[in-house]
Amino acid sequence: MNDDRRGIFLVLLGMVIFSFQDVIIRELSDYASLIQIMFIRGLIGGLILLLFLKVTKRSISFGSAYPLLSTARVLLFFTGFLCFYFALGEMELAEATSLFFISPLFITLFSKFIFKTRIGIYRIFAVIVGFIGVLFIVKPNPQGFNLVALLPILTAFTYSISMLIAKYTCEKDTVFQQMLHLYWGSVFLAFVAWLILPFIEFQPSQAKSLEYLIRDWTFYNDSVVLLLLAVGVIGSAGMILLTMAYRIASPPVIAPFEYILLILAIGNGFWFYSEIPDVYSIVGMLLITSSGLFIFIRESLKKDPVAIETSLRT
């Protein structure tokens, strides 16, 4: 088995792991605090990564040659996935996942302004098609608008900027330094949020809608604690698999296989929650997926690595 095939296998395995992580987080939305999930996920992930670096005899460094950019990346990543995990508790799994997959479209657009990358007519068309797909899923109408549907889009937006920051800083900050920043930054920000939230007064209607976010932390429910630990372990395993995949294989070859996560989300949504996307959502998913795959393939042919060297979950 050559490196690309090994990379494809690792990506597929990583996506399977992430699909189950999303199901567990969805289950926890009725019992745990989202801030607590972010704290535990970061803590366990950070400890596992430190152990991985120690066992593999790699250097451990928490510093950064770009402290301001690294801090911005941590804030963007934390905020973005806070939004995504909140959306998982309110939306169908497949819809939330597919909206997150517009991140390659954002990366393509932002790379034009940050890296001065030339964007041709074909990629502009792909971006337009992708955002049309978003409209099919969100289904805006004059009678009402589902604001929760904006959260995965916000995640894709913040994620795209954070990935471009990672691309900019990768010459001096290693991928493992960047991962340490994300994990331990998540621990710090979740702890700060836990300290601040009790002092914020919410209206009764706000408190009910934000219960998942502001709920007291759970330590005495064994089932919930085990699920929280599982999120940390599973998420760490998935990130390590993807990191290994992108280090040994060609990004343009393996990146499109991350879209298997959308198929897994549809399957898990049906199996665990009897969710069946309507025809508009299916059309939107197809448009987003096809536009993202086109951008990956197009940039591979053009040898333009800006939007293809960034894993969708790293």
N, C-alpha and C positions, 0 to 999 in steps of 0.2 A: 504493500500500500504506500503510494507516494505521499508527499507532504500535503498536497491539496486535498486528497481524499481523506487523510487524517483530519485536516482542518474542517472539512464538511461534516464528518462524523461528530467532531467536538461541538460544532455549532448546532447541529440537530439535537444532540444530547442536552446542550445548554438550553435550547428553546423548550424542550420537554420539561426540564426542571423549572424554568421560569413560568411555564403555564400552570404548574401545580402551585408555585408560590402565589400566583395571582388568585387562585381558587382559595387558598388558605387565608389570604388577606381579605378576600370577600367574606369568608366565614367569620373572621374576627371582627368585621364591621359592626356586628350586633352585640359584641361582648367586651371588646378591648378599646383602648384609646389609640387613635392613629399616631399621636405623638409618642406613645409608648412603643408602638411597632417600629417607628423610625429609630428610636433610641436603641432598642434591642437588636434590630437589624444591623445598625452601624457598629454596635459594641461587639457582637459576635463576629461580624464580618471583619472588623479590624483585628480582633484577636486571632482569627483563623489565618488572615493574611500575614500577620507577624510570624505565626508558627510556620506557614508555608515558606516564607523568606528565610527563616532560621534553618529549616530542614534542607532547603535547596542551596544553602550557603550563599544567598544573595545579600547584598548590602541593604541595611535598613536606614532610611533617611526620611525624617519628617519635614525637613526644610524645603525651600523652593527658591529658585533663582528669580521667580516672578511672584512675590508674595501678594501683591494686589490682585493680579489676574487669578491666582490660585484661590484667593478668598472669594472673588466674584464667582468663580466656577462652583465652589462649594455651596454658596448661597443659591445660585441658579439651580443646581442639581437637587438640593434639599427642597426648595420651593416647588420645583416641577414635579418631583415624584410624590410630594405631599398631596398635590392636586390630583395626580393620577390614581393614587391609592384611595383617595376620597371618592373619586369617580367610580372606582370599582364597586364600591358599596351602593351606588345609586343607579348605575347603568348596566346594560347587558355586557357581558365579558367581551363578546366579539366587537361590539360597537366601540367600546373604550379602547380596545387594542388597535383596531383599524385606524382610529383617529390619531393615535400615537404614531402610527407609521407614516404620517406626513412629514416626519422629521427630515428625511432625505431631501424633501422639497424645500424646506426652510434652509437646510445646509447649502443647497445649490444657490438659492437666492442670496444668502448672506455672504457666501464665498466671493460673489461678484464685488462686494463692497470692501470686504476685509482682505482678501488675497488677490483682488483684481483679476479674478478668473473670468475668462471670456465665456459667456453663456450664449450658445447659438439658438436658432429658431426652434430646433427640435426639442431642446431641453426646456425652452420657454413654454412650448406647447404641452410638454409633459407636466410641468408645474400647474398650468391652467387646468388640465384634465384632473390632476390630483385634487385641486381645490373644489372643482365641481363635484368630485366624489364626496368631499366633506359636506357639501350642501345637501346631498342626497341622504347622508346619515343624520345630520343635525336637524334637517327638515324645518327650516325657519318659516314662520307663518305669522300673519298679522294678529291672530288671536292669542298667541303666546309663544314664548321662546324658552327652550330648556337650557338654562344657564349652566347646569352641570355638564352639558355636552361640550362646553368651552374648556373645561378643565384638562382633558387629554390633549387638546390643541395647545393650551398654554404649556403643558408638559413638553410637547414636541418643540415648541418655540424656545423655551429655556434650555432644553436638552441640546438643541442645535447650536446655540451660542456657546454652551459649555464645551461641546465637542470641538468647535472651532478654536476655542481657547486652548484646549488640550493639544490640538494640532500645532498651534503657534508656540506653545511652551515645551513641546516634546524634545527639542534639541538639548535642553539642559535639565529638564525634569523627566525622570524615567516614568514608564507606565505604572510601576509599583509605587513610586512617590505619589503620583496622581491618585491612585486608588486609596492610599493611606489618607490623603487629604479628604477624600469623599467620605470614607467610613468614619474617621474620627471627627471630621467636621459635622457629620450628621449627629453623632453622639452629643457634641457640644451644643448645637443648635436646638436639638430636642430637649436637652436639659434646661436650656435657657427658656424655651417655650413653656416647659412644665412649671418653672418658677414664676413666669409672668402671667399665664392664663388665669390663675385664681383671682388676680386683682382686676381683671377686666369684667365689667358688668355687661351682660347680654340681656336683651329683651326676651320674654318667654318664647316667642316665635323663633327668634334667632337661636336660642339655646336648644330648642327641639331639633332644628335643621342642622345644627353644628354639633349635635351630641357626640357623634363619632370622633370629632376633633377634641372636644373639651372634656370628655368623660374621664372620671378618676382612673388612675392606673390600677391594674389588677395584678395581685400577687398571690392570692389565696385560692383561686380557681385552678386546680391542677390541669384541667383540659386546656384552658386558655393559655396558661404558662407554657405548656408543651407545644402548642401551636405557635406561640411567639418564638420559642427556641427553634422550631422547625423553619420558620421564615428566615431567621438569621443564618442557619446552616445551609438551607437550600439556596438562598440568594447568593451566599458566598461561593458555593460550589459552582453555580451557574456562571458567575463572573470570572472565576478562575478558568473554567473551561473555555469561555470566549476569549479571554486573554491569551491562553495557550494557542487557540485556533488561529488568532490573528498574528501571532508571532511566528508560526511555522508555515502558514499557507498564504497564498496570494489573496488580499482583500477583495479584489473584483470577482474572484471565483467563488468565495465562500459567503460574502455578504448577502446575496439574494436568498440564500437558504434560511435567513432569519425570518423570512415571511411565512415559514411553516408555523410560526407562533400564532398567526391569524387563524389558520385551519384548526390548530389545537384549541384556540379560544372558542371557536364555534362549536367544536365537539364537546368541550368541557361545559360550555353554557347550556347545551342541550342535555348532556348527561346528568349534571348536578342540579340544574335549575329549570329544566324544560324550556329553555329560551330558544326561540326560532326567529332569526332576523327576518324582517319583512322584505318585500321585493326591493324597496327603495334602499334599504341598508345594504342588501347584497350587491346592488348595482354600485353603490358608493364604495364598498369594499373592493370590488373588482377594479374600479377606476383608480383608487388610491394605490392598490397593489401593482397594477400594470404601469402606472406612471413612475412609481418608485423603482421597479425592476428596469424600466427603460432607462432611467437616469444612471443606475448602476452599470448597465451594459454600455450605454453611450460613453460614460466617462472612462470605462475600461478601454474602449476602442480609441478614445482620444488621449489615453494615458494621462488623464487629469485626476490625481488621487485625492482631491480635497474632500469630496463627499463619500468616498468609498473606503477610506482607511479608518472609519469611525464605526465601531460596533454599536448597534442599536441599544445595547444594555450595559455597556462597560461603564 
